[in-house]
Amino acid sequence: MSEGQFPEIASMETVNPVVRDFIIFCAQRQGKGWPALYDEMCWVSGRRLFKGLGYADLRELGLSFSLTNIEETIRMVDTVVAQK
């Protein structure tokens, strides 16, 4: 991927608060290490363990689990866990 292909996430203010809380919830359960955190996020959303939200719900809020959007997801998660 070329640099600049995805917009940078400047701060936690640009991340939906529910998505932010979901990422923090998963990081508290699994830790901040990637890809274990990604696996935990998939597991939690697949079982709707955070406020009953599943994959589609989180996608509508701005968090994609698609591998085609993985760079954007990584930046979002990194932004949240770094400022947590």
C-alpha positions, -999 to +999 in steps of 0.1 A: +000+000+000+012+034-008+017+060+019-013+083+022-038+058+008-058+059+039-065+091+059-047+093+092-068+092+123-057+123+142-071+117+176-096+098+197-122+125+189-124+112+154-132+077+165-169+069+173-171+067+212-188+033+211-160+020+188-135+035+212-151+018+242-153-015+223-115-014+215-107-005+251-129-033+263-111-058+241-077-045+250-085-049+287-095-085+281-066-094+257-039-068+259-027-044+233-006-068+211-016-073+175-028-097+161-041-111+194-062-079+200-077-082+165-086-119+172-102-108+205-122-080+188-135-106+162-143-130+190-161-104+211-181-090+182-190-125+169-205-133+202-220-098+207-203-095+242-200-057+241-234-040+243-249-067+220-229-053+191-219-076+162-197-072+131-224-053+111-232-029+140-195-020+145-190-016+107-219+009+107-201+028+135-168+029+115-149-002+126-143-027+098-130-062+103-124-067+066-089-075+056-092-050+027-095-022+054-070-037+079-046-008+076-073+017+086-084-006+114-049-010+127-044+028+128-077+033+146-069+006+172-033+020+176-048+055+182-072+043+208-048+021+228-020+047+226-043+074+242-060+051+266 
